[in-house]
Amino acid sequence: MHYIGIDIGSTAAKVTVFDNEKIMDNFTLPTGWSSVETSRIIKNRLEDGGIEVEKSKVVATGYGRISVPYAEKTITEISCHGEGVKYLLGEDVTIVDIGGQDTKIITLENGRVTDFIMNDKCAAGTGKFLELMANTLGVDIKELTDMALEGRDISITSMCTVFAESEVISLIGQGTDRSSISRGIINSITGRVNSLLHKQVRKDKVFLTGGLCEMESFILLLSQKVGVKVETHKLARYAGSIGAAILAGNLE
Amino acid sequence: MRPKVMEEVEALRGINSVKIKEAHEEGKKIVGMYCVFSPSEIALAADAISVTLCGTSQDPIEEAEKTLPRNLCPLIKSSYGFAVTDKCPYFYFSDVLLAETTCDGKKKMYELMGEIKPMHIMNLPQTANDEDSLEFWEKEMVKFKNFLENQFSLEITDEKLSDAIKLMNRERKALRELHSLNSHKPAPLSGMDMMLAQWLKGFNVDKEAGISIIEKLIQETKDNVSKGLFAFDESAPRILLTGTPIGVGSEKVLRALEEAGASVVALENCTGYKGLDVLVDESKDPITALAEKYLSTPCSCMTDNNGRLDLIGRLCEEYKVDGVVDLTWQACHTYNIESYTVKKYVQEQLKLPFMQVETDYSDSDTGQVKVRAEAFVETLKI
């Protein structure tokens, strides 16, 4: 039996396939402009890989969760991330998920989500913010986080992404080097995450999920800001889809 | 199952907007008010009609923003927007307005609104915890009474005040009984219907007719309970909704919670149970009794506001609540800051899951609100 978790976020779609107890495949693709189209591509790709989607249990999560017609159930990304991190780490932890359009802090206690907070309505502190800023600087996100490590510890104070962009442009105008501007950009995200972390009960461990978990420089800078070594896992970007697949396995 | 009387309750919206016009044409005096701190008894004792004014819809906000700043609480913008656009029949037909200095936003907005119609502002103390506040608030009651006596050229007697107090206490008792029906597990009424029935009371031009509809609703709901007919099944997580007031047009968080499968069993906010908890003491001097009752309202504009924690605690126990949701409007500093205290109390003392949702009246964050509501309900279920 195959259990499939599909996490359609605002930027990327993540898919995890369990063959009974163990992970068989993980893959990701850009969400693009249509979640419905994305979910169709995912289905084709699964079937090309020899998986009978109609005979499998499918749970969809993320903002595009309602656009997966072959999903038996939709579950929010909060519960799925909790379940996924429980699988990857297996202990009490505070999860930081920096997504494309929101940042979530989730408390996992005894394998259950007991509290969560979301930074939304505003792009500040999200992946989208980072993407826009990287564009302004003419680099990709990986380059931006690496440059940030070398830069001076300056701050970008605007909470609004649009104003922050103006602030970055004025720093460019003043001749501030790109590394320091990058550092300022990362500081604005880690600072936002740090203040969200203080709004709820924090476990000893902090675990990062989402696409940024693959950026070592970012994890280093986030750890410095938060004051503990932020942990992650090579599959942490798939935490949501792993959780969804596990929850699919729990379906009757 | 939804009680049939709910249709009559819903129809009140249309009926009341006609009745207010008729009352005005008959020469009845109308006092418009906004807040649970407003002593409607004094207006009733002046043979006037007391009505709540509109302020729960997004519609007039754009117009309000021509004058007011955008980053202001939606309730204040909506109230002002309705006033300047003449879209609220209750505002339109009001002879005088009663306002209170509950928060800075409202206080300053009222200065602008006061240019449209005669307005009396009651100066609300900042704390309910000392003798001076009560004495001060009693004087404010007297000032409002004098204002109406002058405006309407009449005398408000103690006897009239006592009658009005008895009438409003009867209304409170009826609404309190209605609210308490949802302490039954499973709840016989949806939170949406409860909100509607509680919220609409303010617009009742004919108080007696309003009370009898509520009594009919209580009877039918009780019959449903005895027949085993409920709004949700036993497994639905039971939620207490606290925080800022809601009405038709600003119910999106309540709706999202129930659409996610929760049963909102208790509305602690001021459009729900908050104003019903304490009655006016009928044995005391009417002005003193009114001052005591209204000053005891556990609103976030007071410092401290531990009475709110006490009320949440009592309701959580009585209504067998599984989780607490605190709704706060953007730029409502008092409720937004107090949310920290409420969260601590709910999680540490009551040991219950808690979620704050900060939003406004617009549909711009419907997706995000839905995710939060669903995620919260999931954490209560798993």
Chai-1 contact restraints between the chains, C-beta under 6 A:
chainA,res_idxA,chainB,res_idxB,connection_type,confidence,min_distance_angstrom,max_distance_angstrom,comment,restraint_id
A,T76,B,V371,contact,1.0,0.0,6.0,A-B,restraint_1
A,T76,B,E374,contact,1.0,0.0,6.0,A-B,restraint_2
A,T76,B,A375,contact,1.0,0.0,6.0,A-B,restraint_3
A,I78,B,A375,contact,1.0,0.0,6.0,A-B,restraint_4
A,S79,B,E378,contact,1.0,0.0,6.0,A-B,restraint_5
A,V113,B,T379,contact,1.0,0.0,6.0,A-B,restraint_6
A,D120,B,Q368,contact,1.0,0.0,6.0,A-B,restraint_7
A,K121,B,D365,contact,1.0,0.0,6.0,A-B,restraint_8
